[in-house]
């Protein structure tokens, strides 16, 4: 089945996933960090203080995801998505009225939980569960929402800051989240139910069984893969979170730097589509260790760059990694642990990933205040990426013999 035919035949489910991933942008670091300078100035926060406020709110959201993520095993996307989008809209509205630094912790918690956490989680779980033989392609199409959001939202909102205050722009974000609710409900008016899919079409994991979250957490492959999976959220989050001090140290304008994000998207979209086809052909386990290499290359290039041209090339590599990440990692859990309990399994993994995204800003902010330049930090993060790739390679190679035969057919309609 060609990509175009696949998209046409499954358009409403894929578009719903894409829109949820796109709207998760309001809780993503690349969006929140656009306002970092104004927030720090208004509340008199140092890099360390702002980093820890962000980290605490994110860590609490990670803990909440352990429970909240399991809801995808019990409720339809049509039921969950509107509630999550209402929560995200209220979080955006709260940011527009946040009165002090203490209240920022709660606002960051809500943005991260409903945005980065639940919006993307619902979309990825739905794609992994609804599609079998074409799971890679489904995940790649839906996760394009992450790439598009990364490309357009920072550029648009930085440009709008010339005309509106940062608080007014968060009201706009709240309105856009609410606007999406009726569209999602219309797209999923004949949605599949998780219960029926789990019983009649669930994919088996390693050893031909349906893995539970408890069993997965005791398995060696999880702990060999998770350092790699946590790396991009942790250190790419640090990169986006610290984009203001980064451009100040390089002598670049913030608007010029965020104008590179569409270049990042070019690499992301290209490798997103390629990763979807590659997962369907070779499997996520074979690809997972190599997914990390573009991240390492991009970080080393940004550290060495003294021009926006070189930074633009680095953004292409970063896009390659980010485009591959959502598809490969999303398919990895379903491929190795099955889909019957995929909601709770991904919730546990997502909680660790969100925790990693909390560590990145806290660590990088503390290192900046300690006098360690961000360029030096980027080199350290690149070494981390490559080390975890080696660990994941040996883990996935050992697990390959445990996998069941790949499915030859797919579920196309409800």
Secondary structure, DSSP 4 states (H G I P E B T S, - for coil): --HHHHHHHTHHHHHHHHHHHHHGGGGSHHHHGGGHHHHHHHHT--HHHHHHHHHHHHHHHHHHHHHHGGGGGTS-HHHHHHHHHHHHHHHHHHHHH--SHHHHHHHHHHHIIIIIIIIHHHHHHHHHHH-STTHHHHHHHHHHHHHHHHHHHHHHHHHHTTTS-HHHHHHHHHHHHHHHHHHHHHHTTTPPPHHHHHHHSPPP-GGGS---HHHHHTSHHHHHHHHHHHHIIIIIHHHHHTHHHHHHHHT--HHHHHTTHHHHHHHHHHHHHHHHHHHHHH-HHHHHGGGGHHHHHHHHHHHH--SHHHHHHHHHHHHHHHHHHHHHHHHHHHHHH-STTHHHHHHHHHHHHHHHHHHHHHHHHHHHHTT--HHHHHHHHHHHHHHHHHHHHHHHHHHGGGPPPPPS------
